[in-house]
Structure formats: structure tokens, C-alpha cells
Amino acid sequence: MKQSVADRILMILKEHKEISVAALAVELGITKEGARLHLLKLTQMDFVKSIQKSEGVGRPVTYYSLSQKGLSKFPNTHAAVAVELLRSVKKLLGDNAVDLMITDRENQVYQRYEQEIQHSKTMEERLEHLSRIRSEEGYMAEWKTENGEYFFIENHCPIGDAAAECQGFCHAELTSFKKLIGGEFQIERVQHILSGEHRCIYKIS
């Protein structure tokens, strides 16, 4: 199904956190006036909010970002149920049971990912496969290179509420990535959604 312009704009705002009319026009391949009209409509629908920033000489530049209603378009997967189950397991069986559950889940995830990317011959191929798999699961994943280093980026966390309740999910995820990327590389999380960033970024060097 073809994505509407409005949905594309919401996706772009989710990935960039905030964007100007000019930058959005370039992303969409339309005129600035066209981009402005789309943003105005989304603002009127309360999906988007705006803020003005002074950038030296001249008039302030208006930047647009997702409102709470806009962010709700990217919901956490079964968030409430997952959090309730975690709390129940912790209450009835203790923290160790939660840790065992997370470890078992990540072992299954790792095995599935490794089966998908095991024939990749280069880092680029591994990251391309991993980005596709994670995007299919709702993480809006991508990768890029800068100055000889690789960056794996997740623009959304579909299990964010569960991860906030139990950060063992984030630790297990990083452990899996380290095994998938390979011991000859170092990988560290340099941005983290649970730390207040708008996305998770992993630096691979």
C-alpha cells in the first residue's frame, strides 16, 4: 500500500526528531510551500508541534516535531500487557525469574538473527540484514558510516515500556548485537531512548 504524504512526514519527524520546512521539502521532493501546507494541516490535527529557534542573524527558523498525539502513531507493542506480565513474574517468582526469561528470549532472538545473516561476507551486508529484520519488528532501523566507523540506528523502540520497566532487555539486546557483529569489532550504545534521547544509536569500530 502506498504511503500517504502525511504518514511520510510523521515517519520523517520520528527519524529526525525535528525538521525545518526547507529540509522537509528536500526530503519529500516538493516545494517549501507544499511542505508548509502539509505541516500546517498536521499541526491543526494536533499531530505536529512547532518551535522557533534563533540561528544568528535574521528571522528565527521554525522547526517541527511530533506532538504526543503524533508519537502515539508509533505505539509500543502490547505495552500495557507486557509491563503487567513483567510485574507479575517479578512479584510471584522474583527478579531472577525475570532475568532468566529475558536471557531465554534473547537467546532465541540471537539464533533467529544469526540464521538470517550468517552468510553475510562484509560488515555492510550484516548491518543491512540486521536493519531489515529490526525494521520488520518495528524498530525503524538503519545504518551509516562516518570516519571509518559504523553506526547502527534504531529510530523507535516497540518494547519501550517493557524496557523501561526492566532494563535487562536493553542489556541483553546489546549483548546480542556484540555477538552478531563479531569479536573483532567493538560496539557501544552512544544514544539511548531510555536516557531521554529520541533514538538508540550503536557505534561500531
C-alpha positions in Angstrom: 0.0 0.0 0.0 1.3 3.4 -1.0 2.2 5.6 2.0 0.4 8.9 2.2 2.4 12.2 2.3 1.1 12.8 5.9 2.4 9.4 7.0 5.7 10.0 5.3 6.0 13.3 7.2 5.3 11.7 10.5 7.9 9.0 9.7 10.5 11.6 8.8 9.8 13.5 12.0 10.1 10.3 14.1 13.5 9.7 12.5 14.8 13.3 12.7 13.2 14.4 15.9 12.6 17.9 14.4 12.9 19.4 11.0 12.5 22.7 9.2 10.2 23.4 6.3 13.1 23.7 3.9 14.7 20.4 5.0 11.3 18.6 4.8 10.7 19.9 1.3 14.0 18.3 0.2 13.2 15.0 1.9 9.8 14.9 0.1 10.9 16.4 -3.2 8.3 19.1 -3.2 8.2 22.9 -2.8 8.7 24.6 0.5 5.1 26.0 0.2 3.8 22.5 -0.3 5.7 21.2 2.7 4.5 24.1 4.8 0.9 23.4 3.9 1.2 19.7 4.9 2.8 20.7 8.2 0.1 23.3 8.9 -2.6 20.6 8.3 -0.9 18.2 10.6 -0.4 20.9 13.2 -4.2 21.7 13.1 -4.8 18.0 13.6 -2.5 18.1 16.7 -0.1 15.5 15.3 2.7 18.1 15.0 4.0 21.0 17.1 6.4 23.8 16.2 9.1 25.8 17.9 11.1 28.8 16.7 14.9 28.9 17.1 17.2 31.8 16.6 20.1 30.9 14.3 22.2 34.1 14.3 21.4 37.0 12.0 17.9 37.1 10.5 14.5 35.8 11.5 14.1 32.7 13.7 13.7 29.4 12.0 10.6 27.3 12.7 11.2 23.6 13.5 8.5 21.0 13.6 8.4 17.8 15.7 5.8 15.2 16.7 3.3 16.0 19.4 2.2 13.4 22.0 -0.6 12.6 19.6 1.9 12.2 16.8 4.1 10.0 18.9 1.1 7.8 19.6 1.1 6.8 15.9 4.2 4.7 16.8 2.9 2.7 19.7 4.9 0.2 21.8 3.9 -3.4 21.0 1.3 -4.6 23.5 3.0 -2.3 26.0 0.5 -2.5 28.9 0.2 -6.3 28.8 4.0 -6.7 28.7 4.5 -4.5 31.7 1.8 -6.2 33.7 3.3 -9.6 32.9 6.8 -8.5 34.0 5.5 -7.1 37.2 3.5 -10.3 37.9 6.6 -12.5 37.2 8.7 -10.3 39.4 6.2 -10.3 42.2 5.5 -14.1 42.2 8.8 -15.5 41.2 11.4 -12.8 41.9 14.0 -10.8 39.9 16.0 -13.9 39.0 13.0 -15.4 37.1 12.7 -12.1 35.1 16.4 -12.3 34.3 16.1 -15.9 33.1 13.1 -15.1 31.0 14.9 -12.2 29.3 18.0 -14.4 28.7 15.9 -17.1 27.1 14.1 -14.6 24.9 17.4 -13.0 23.7 18.9 -16.5 23.0 16.0 -17.2 20.7 16.3 -13.8 19.1 20.0 -14.1 18.6 19.6 -17.6 17.0 17.0 -16.2 14.6 19.1 -13.2 13.6 22.2 -15.2 13.2 20.5 -17.7 10.9 19.3 -14.7 8.8 22.7 -13.0 8.5 25.2 -15.9 8.8 26.1 -15.8 5.1 26.9 -12.1 5.1 30.5 -11.6 4.0 31.0 -8.0 5.0 30.0 -5.7 7.8 27.8 -3.7 5.4 25.9 -6.9 4.5 25.4 -7.8 8.1 24.1 -4.4 9.0 21.9 -4.3 6.0 20.3 -7.6 7.0 20.0 -6.6 10.7 18.4 -3.3 9.7 15.8 -5.1 7.6 15.0 -7.6 10.3 14.7 -5.0 13.1 12.6 -2.7 10.9 10.2 -5.5 10.2 9.9 -5.8 14.0 9.1 -2.1 14.4 12.5 -0.6 15.3 12.7 1.6 12.2 16.4 0.6 11.9 19.1 1.9 9.6 22.9 2.2 9.4 25.5 4.5 8.1 29.3 5.0 8.1 31.2 8.1 9.3 35.0 8.5 9.5 35.7 4.7 9.2 33.1 3.8 11.9 29.7 2.2 11.5 26.6 3.4 13.2 23.5 1.2 13.7 20.4 3.3 14.4 17.0 2.4 15.8 14.5 5.3 15.5 11.8 3.6 17.5 11.5 1.0 20.3 8.4 -1.1 20.1 9.1 -2.6 23.5 9.9 0.7 25.2 7.5 0.4 28.1 8.7 -3.1 28.9 12.4 -2.0 28.6 11.7 1.0 31.0 10.2 -1.5 33.5 13.2 -3.8 33.2 16.4 -2.6 31.6 17.6 -6.1 31.3 16.0 -6.0 27.8 18.4 -3.3 26.7 21.5 -5.1 28.2 20.5 -8.3 26.5 20.0 -6.5 23.2 23.5 -5.0 23.3 25.0 -8.4 24.2 23.2 -10.0 21.2 24.5 -7.2 18.9 28.1 -7.8 20.1 27.8 -11.5 19.2 26.2 -10.8 15.8 28.7 -8.1 14.8 31.7 -10.2 15.8 34.6 -10.1 18.4 36.9 -8.2 16.1 34.7 -5.1 16.4 33.8 -3.0 19.4 30.2 -1.9 19.8 28.8 0.6 22.2 25.5 2.3 22.7 26.1 6.1 22.3 22.5 7.2 22.4 19.7 5.6 24.3 15.9 6.2 24.2 15.6 5.3 27.9 18.1 8.1 28.7 15.9 10.7 27.1 17.3 10.5 23.5 14.9 10.2 20.6 16.6 7.1 19.3 19.2 4.4 20.1 22.5 4.6 18.3 25.2 2.0 18.4 28.8 2.9 17.3 30.8 0.0 15.8 34.6 0.4 15.4 
